[in-house]
Amino acid sequence: MATMTADEIRSIEERYPQVFQRPLYKRFAPLFLFVGILLYLIYALWFFSLPQVLRESRWERLPLFLSQWVSYDLQPEFRLDQPEITPKYPRFSALGENPNPDWVIKNAEGTFSVLIDGPGKSVTFDKSKATIVANGETVPVSLTDGKPVISGPVPDWITAHDDEVVAKMGFAGEVRVTVDRVKVRKRFLGWANFVFDTRSPFFGKSAGEVVSLIVSGPELKPGTSNLALAGDNIWNNAQWQHGDVWTKLLQTIVMAFLGTLLGGIVAFPLAFFAARNITPNGLLSQVLKRFFDFMRSVDMLIWALFFTRAFGPGPLAGSAAIFFTEIGTLGKTYSESLENIDDKPREGIKSTGANGLLVQRYGVMPEVIPVFISQTLYQWESNTRGATIIGAVGAGGIGLKLWEAMRTNSNWANVFYMVLLTLAVVFIFDNISNFLRRRLSRTIHDYNRIQAEQG
C-alpha cells in the first residue's frame, strides 16, 4: 500500500480546511453541550429545591387523594354523652333525609355495630366500651376512665392518642373513638347520586324501577310526564349540576371556535401585507410582523385576565382572549406560508396581464388555502384545550366551573367528572381535526396529480 508524503498530506489539509482545521469551539461542541446541559440540570435542582421538596412531600396522602376522584364517603357520628345513642349524618349526606343504611346495625343489647367493610372490618360500641375489628385482629377499647384505653398490644393500623383512638382501615375507611363519641368514615367506590339527587322522586330506586315508572307508572308530579320529570331531575341534579357543567362545556367549545374563526378572518388579509414576496412595501411588512410578534408574545392567559377585567367574567372575555392570540399566531404562520410558495404560478398569471388582485386569487390562493385551513384546524384543536385553562381565571367555560370545584378541596369527584368531559371533547375534536387534515392532504395530492397529468 502506497504511503503519502508530508507534502501530499499538507496539500489535502489545505484543500479541506473545514475538515482538518476546524475551530476549537466546533471540535469540542458536543462536550460543551453536554457540560452545559449538566450544569443547567444542577442549577434547576438547586433553584427549585427539588431534593428538599421530594423529601418533605407527603406521599402517604397520594392514595387518599386519588381515591377521592373515584369514590365517596359517608360519615355517621354517634354521640355517647346523650341519653340515647343515635347516629347523626352530615347535613348534605348522600343518603338523603332519614337515612337508615343496612351497614349501621342496632343490636338487641343496645350496642351499635358499624360494618366498615363487612364483618371483617367493623366497630361495635356502647357508652362504656368499643371493639374494633380489622385485619383479623380484635382490639377492645375501654371508655370508662375518662379517656379511651386499649387493652393489650396496639396493632400498627391503630394510632392511640391521649384522648382519641384512630383505626385506619385502608380504602374502606376509618374509625375515631373518644369517650363521648364514635365517628366513622366509610368509603364507597363510585360516584354518589350521579343520576338523581336526594330531592328527586326517583332517588334510591333501581334502574328497573325507574324504567317502569317512566314507561307505565303513575305521574309522580301532576301535569308532567315521568320521562320529562326524570330528564329535568338529571339535568338539574343539585349535587353534580349536569346542566350547568354541560352548558359551560358548550361555552368552552364555542369560545374556541369563535376565537379561532375571528382570528383567522383578521389574520388572513394582514398576512398578505406581511409577506415579503407579496407586498412591495418593506416597512409595512416589518410593522405587521412585529405586530404579530406582539400579539403572540402576550400569552392567552394574560389576554384573558385583561378582558375579564374589561368585560367581566364570562365567555366574551375568553373568546376575545383567543381572538387576540390567534391574530398573532395565524398571522405569522399564514405570512410564512405565503413567503414559501412557488412563484411560477404567480408569474404565469402575471404574464397574462392580470391585475394584482387576480394574480393573488389565481396564482397564490390555490397553493396556500389548503395550508391555511390545515393550520387553522390545528389551532382550533389547540384552543379547545386552551379555553379550559383561561376559564380558570374567569374567562367563562368549564374552566371556571373546574376551578370553583377545586377551590373547595373536597369535591374531587366533580373535578374528575369535568376533567373526563374535557378530555373527551379534546379527543373528539383532535380526531375531527386529524380527519379533516388527512382529507385535505389527500385532496391536495389528487389535485397536484391531475395538474401534473394535464401539464
C-alpha positions in Angstrom: 0.0 0.0 0.0 1.5 3.4 -1.1 2.2 5.9 1.7 1.5 9.6 1.4 4.3 12.1 1.6 4.2 15.0 4.0 3.6 17.4 1.1 0.6 15.4 -0.1 -0.9 15.4 3.4 -0.3 19.1 3.8 -1.9 19.7 0.4 -5.0 17.8 1.4 -5.3 19.7 4.6 -5.1 23.0 2.7 -7.8 21.9 0.3 -10.2 20.8 3.0 -9.6 23.2 5.9 -13.2 22.7 7.2 -12.3 19.1 8.0 -8.7 19.3 9.2 -8.6 22.7 10.7 -11.9 23.1 12.5 -12.2 25.9 15.1 -11.8 24.9 18.7 -15.5 25.5 19.5 -16.6 23.1 16.7 -14.3 20.3 17.8 -15.4 20.5 21.4 -19.1 21.5 20.7 -20.6 18.1 21.8 -18.6 18.2 25.1 -19.6 21.8 25.7 -23.2 20.9 25.0 -23.1 18.0 27.4 -21.5 20.1 30.2 -24.0 22.9 29.6 -26.9 20.6 30.0 -25.4 19.0 33.1 -24.8 22.4 34.7 -28.4 23.5 33.8 -29.9 20.4 35.4 -27.8 21.0 38.6 -29.0 24.6 38.6 -32.6 23.5 38.2 -32.2 21.1 41.1 -30.9 23.9 43.3 -33.3 26.6 42.1 -36.4 24.5 42.7 -35.0 22.9 45.8 -36.1 19.5 44.4 -34.3 17.3 46.9 -36.0 19.1 49.8 -39.4 19.1 48.1 -39.2 15.4 47.4 -38.0 14.7 51.0 -40.8 16.8 52.6 -43.6 15.7 50.3 -46.5 13.8 52.0 -46.5 10.8 49.6 -48.7 8.8 52.0 -51.6 11.2 51.1 -51.4 10.3 47.4 -53.6 7.1 47.6 -56.3 9.0 49.5 -56.2 11.9 47.1 -56.5 9.6 44.1 -59.3 7.6 45.8 -61.4 10.8 46.2 -61.6 11.1 42.4 -63.5 7.8 42.1 -65.2 7.3 45.4 -67.2 9.0 48.1 -67.5 8.6 51.8 -70.3 8.6 54.4 -69.5 9.9 58.0 -72.0 8.9 60.6 -71.3 10.2 64.1 -72.6 8.6 67.3 -72.7 10.8 70.5 -72.1 8.7 73.6 -72.9 11.6 76.1 -76.6 11.7 75.1 -79.4 9.8 76.9 -79.7 7.5 73.8 -77.1 6.7 71.2 -78.3 7.7 67.8 -76.4 8.1 64.5 -76.1 11.6 63.1 -75.2 12.2 59.5 -73.9 15.4 57.8 -76.5 17.8 56.6 -76.0 17.1 52.9 -75.4 13.4 53.2 -75.6 11.2 50.0 -78.1 9.1 51.8 -80.8 11.8 51.8 -83.2 12.5 54.5 -83.9 10.0 57.3 -81.1 7.6 56.3 -81.2 4.0 57.5 -78.3 2.2 55.9 -78.0 -1.5 56.3 -74.4 -1.3 57.5 -75.4 0.6 60.7 -76.9 -2.0 63.0 -78.6 -1.5 66.4 -78.1 -4.7 68.3 -80.7 -6.2 70.7 -78.5 -5.5 73.8 -78.4 -1.8 73.0 -75.0 -1.7 71.3 -74.3 -0.4 67.8 -72.3 -2.1 65.1 -71.0 -0.3 62.0 -69.7 -2.5 59.2 -66.8 -0.7 57.5 -66.1 -3.5 55.1 -68.3 -6.3 56.1 -67.9 -8.1 59.5 -64.1 -8.3 58.8 -63.7 -4.6 59.4 -66.2 -3.2 61.9 -66.7 -1.4 65.2 -69.2 -2.3 67.9 -69.7 0.0 70.8 -71.9 1.3 73.7 -71.2 4.0 76.2 -68.6 2.1 78.2 -66.6 0.2 75.6 -65.8 -0.2 71.9 -64.5 -3.2 70.0 -62.6 -2.6 66.7 -62.1 -5.5 64.3 -59.8 -5.3 61.2 -57.0 -7.3 59.6 -58.0 -10.4 61.5 -57.4 -8.7 64.9 -59.9 -7.6 67.6 -59.0 -4.6 69.7 -61.1 -3.8 72.8 -61.2 -0.1 73.9 -62.4 0.9 77.4 -64.2 4.2 77.7 -64.7 4.3 81.5 -61.5 6.0 82.6 -62.1 9.5 81.2 -60.2 8.6 78.1 -60.1 5.7 75.6 -57.8 2.9 76.8 -56.7 -0.1 74.7 -56.5 -3.4 76.4 -53.5 -5.3 75.2 -51.0 -4.6 72.4 -51.7 -1.9 69.9 -51.5 -3.0 66.3 -49.8 -0.9 63.7 -53.1 0.1 62.0 -54.3 1.9 65.2 -52.9 5.2 66.5 -53.6 5.8 70.2 -53.6 9.4 71.3 -54.3 10.7 74.8 -58.0 11.5 74.1 -58.7 9.6 70.8 -58.1 6.2 69.2 -57.9 6.2 65.4 -58.2 2.9 63.5 -57.3 3.3 59.8 -58.7 0.5 57.6 -57.2 1.4 54.2 -59.6 2.3 51.4 -62.6 1.1 53.3 -62.4 4.0 55.8 -61.5 4.7 59.4 -62.9 4.8 62.9 -62.3 7.5 65.6 -63.2 6.7 69.2 -63.3 9.2 72.1 -65.1 8.9 75.4 -68.0 11.0 74.2 -68.4 10.0 70.5 -67.6 7.5 67.8 -67.1 8.8 64.3 -66.9 6.5 61.3 -65.8 7.2 57.8 -66.9 4.6 55.3 -65.8 4.8 51.7 -67.7 3.5 48.7 -66.3 3.1 45.1 -68.2 5.1 42.6 -70.0 8.5 42.3 -72.9 9.0 44.7 -76.2 10.2 43.2 -74.7 10.8 39.8 -78.1 10.4 38.0 -80.7 11.5 40.6 -80.0 13.6 43.7 -81.7 13.1 47.1 -84.6 15.6 46.2 -85.7 13.5 43.2 -88.7 11.2 43.5 -86.6 8.7 41.6 -83.8 8.7 44.2 -83.0 5.4 45.7 -84.8 3.4 43.1 -83.1 0.7 40.9 -82.8 1.2 37.2 -85.6 -1.3 36.6 -88.0 0.6 38.9 -87.1 3.9 37.2 -87.7 2.5 33.7 -91.0 1.0 34.9 -92.1 4.4 36.3 -91.2 6.2 33.1 -92.9 3.7 30.9 -96.1 2.8 32.7 -96.1 4.3 36.2 -98.4 6.9 37.7 -97.4 10.5 37.3 -95.1 11.5 40.2 -95.7 15.2 39.5 -99.2 16.1 38.3 -99.2 17.6 34.8 -95.7 16.4 34.0 -94.8 13.1 32.4 -92.4 10.9 34.3 -90.0 11.0 31.3 -89.9 14.8 31.4 -89.6 14.7 35.2 -86.7 12.3 35.0 -84.9 14.4 32.4 -85.4 17.5 34.4 -84.1 15.8 37.6 -81.0 14.6 35.8 -80.3 18.0 34.2 -80.9 19.9 37.4 -79.1 17.4 39.7 -78.0 19.7 42.6 -75.0 17.6 43.6 -73.5 17.1 40.1 -75.0 20.1 38.3 -75.1 18.3 34.9 -77.0 21.2 33.3 -74.5 23.8 34.3 -71.5 21.7 33.6 -72.6 20.8 30.1 -73.6 24.4 29.4 -70.1 25.5 30.4 -68.6 22.8 28.3 -70.5 24.1 25.3 -69.3 27.6 26.1 -65.8 26.3 26.0 -66.3 24.8 22.6 -68.0 28.0 21.2 -65.2 30.2 22.7 -62.5 28.1 21.0 -64.4 28.1 17.6 -65.4 31.7 17.7 -62.0 33.0 18.8 -60.1 30.9 16.2 -62.5 31.8 13.4 -62.4 35.6 14.0 -58.6 35.4 14.5 -58.3 33.6 11.1 -60.5 36.1 9.4 -58.5 39.1 10.6 -55.1 37.4 10.1 -55.9 36.3 6.5 -55.7 39.7 4.8 -52.9 41.0 7.1 -50.7 38.0 6.2 -50.7 39.1 2.5 -49.4 42.5 3.5 -46.8 41.0 5.9 -45.4 38.5 3.3 -42.2 39.9 1.8 -42.8 38.4 -1.6 -46.4 39.7 -1.8 -46.3 43.3 -0.6 -43.9 45.8 -2.2 -43.7 47.9 0.9 -40.9 46.5 3.1 -41.7 48.9 6.0 -45.4 47.7 6.1 -44.2 44.1 6.1 -41.9 44.6 9.1 -44.5 46.6 11.0 -47.1 43.8 10.6 -44.6 41.1 11.5 -43.7 43.0 14.7 -47.4 43.4 15.4 -47.9 39.6 15.0 -44.9 39.1 17.4 -46.5 41.3 20.0 -49.9 39.6 19.8 -48.2 36.2 20.2 -45.8 37.3 23.0 -48.7 38.2 25.3 -50.0 34.8 26.4 -53.6 33.8 26.1 -53.9 33.7 29.9 -52.7 37.3 30.1 -55.2 38.4 27.5 -57.9 36.5 29.4 -57.1 38.4 32.6 -57.2 41.7 30.7 -60.5 41.1 29.1 -62.0 39.7 32.3 -61.3 43.0 33.9 -62.7 44.8 30.9 -65.8 42.8 30.2 -66.3 40.9 33.5 -66.2 37.2 33.9 -67.8 35.2 31.1 -67.3 33.6 27.7 -67.0 37.0 25.9 -63.6 37.6 27.7 -62.5 34.1 26.7 -63.4 34.5 23.1 -61.7 37.9 22.9 -58.5 36.4 24.5 -58.4 33.6 21.9 -59.2 36.0 19.1 -56.3 38.3 20.0 -53.8 35.5 20.4 -54.8 33.9 17.1 -54.3 37.1 15.2 -50.6 36.9 16.1 -50.3 33.1 15.7 -52.2 32.6 12.5 -50.9 35.9 11.0 -47.3 34.7 11.5 -48.0 31.2 10.1 -50.0 32.5 7.2 -47.4 35.0 6.2 -44.6 32.4 6.4 -46.6 30.1 4.2 -47.0 32.8 1.7 -43.3 33.5 1.7 -42.6 29.9 0.9 -44.9 29.5 -2.1 -43.7 28.6 -5.6 -43.6 31.8 -7.6 -44.1 30.1 -11.0 -47.9 30.1 -11.0 -48.0 33.7 -9.9 -45.6 34.7 -12.7 -47.7 32.8 -15.2 -50.8 34.7 -14.1 -48.9 38.0 -14.3 -47.8 37.2 -17.9 -51.5 37.2 -19.0 -51.8 40.9 -17.9 -54.0 40.2 -14.9 -54.1 42.8 -12.2 -52.7 42.3 -8.7 -55.9 41.0 -7.1 -56.4 38.4 -9.8 -52.8 37.4 -9.5 -53.3 36.6 -5.8 -56.6 34.9 -6.5 -55.4 32.5 -9.1 -51.7 32.4 -8.6 -51.4 32.3 -4.8 -54.7 31.2 -3.2 -54.9 27.7 -4.7 -51.5 27.0 -3.3 -51.9 28.4 0.2 -55.6 27.9 1.1 -55.1 24.2 1.9 -52.2 25.1 4.1 -54.2 27.9 5.8 -57.1 25.6 6.5 -54.7 22.9 8.0 -53.1 25.5 10.2 -56.4 26.9 11.3 -57.7 23.4 12.2 -54.7 22.7 14.3 -55.1 26.0 16.2 -58.8 25.3 16.7 -57.9 21.9 18.2 -55.3 23.6 20.4 -57.6 26.3 21.5 -60.2 23.8 22.7 -57.7 22.8 25.3 -56.6 26.4 26.0 -60.1 27.6 26.5 -60.4 25.3 29.6 -57.3 26.9 31.1 -58.3 30.5 30.6 -61.7 29.7 32.1 -60.0 29.2 35.4 -59.2 33.0 35.6 -62.8 33.9 35.0 -63.0 33.8 31.2 -66.0 31.5 31.1 -66.4 28.0 30.1 -65.9 24.8 32.0 -62.5 26.0 33.3 -64.3 28.4 35.7 -66.5 25.6 36.9 -63.5 23.3 37.3 -61.6 26.0 39.3 -64.6 26.5 41.6 -64.8 22.8 42.3 -61.1 22.6 43.0 -61.1 25.5 45.5 -63.4 23.6 47.8 -60.7 21.0 48.2 -63.4 18.4 49.0 -65.3 17.9 45.7 -62.7 15.9 43.8 -65.2 13.5 42.2 -66.9 16.5 40.5 -63.4 17.7 39.4 -62.7 14.3 37.9 -66.0 14.3 36.1 -65.3 17.6 34.5 -61.7 16.5 33.6 -63.1 13.4 31.9 -65.6 15.6 29.9 -62.8 17.9 28.9 -60.6 15.0 27.8 -63.4 13.5 25.8 -64.1 16.8 24.0 -60.3 17.3 23.2 -60.1 13.7 22.0 -63.2 14.1 19.7 -62.0 17.4 18.3 -58.5 16.1 17.9 -59.8 13.2 15.8 -62.1 15.5 13.8 -59.2 17.9 13.1 -56.9 15.0 12.1 -59.6 13.5 9.8 -60.2 16.9 8.1 -56.4 17.5 7.6 -56.0 14.0 6.1 -58.9 14.6 3.7 -57.4 17.9 2.8 -54.0 16.4 2.2 -55.5 13.7 0.0 -57.4 16.4 -1.9 -54.2 18.4 -2.5 -52.3 15.3 -3.6 -55.1 14.4 -6.1 -55.2 18.0 -7.4 -51.4 18.1 -7.9 -51.5 14.8 -9.6 -54.3 15.9 -12.0 -52.4 19.1 -12.7 -49.3 17.2 -13.5 -51.1 14.8 -15.8 -52.8 17.8 -17.7 -49.5 19.7 -17.9 
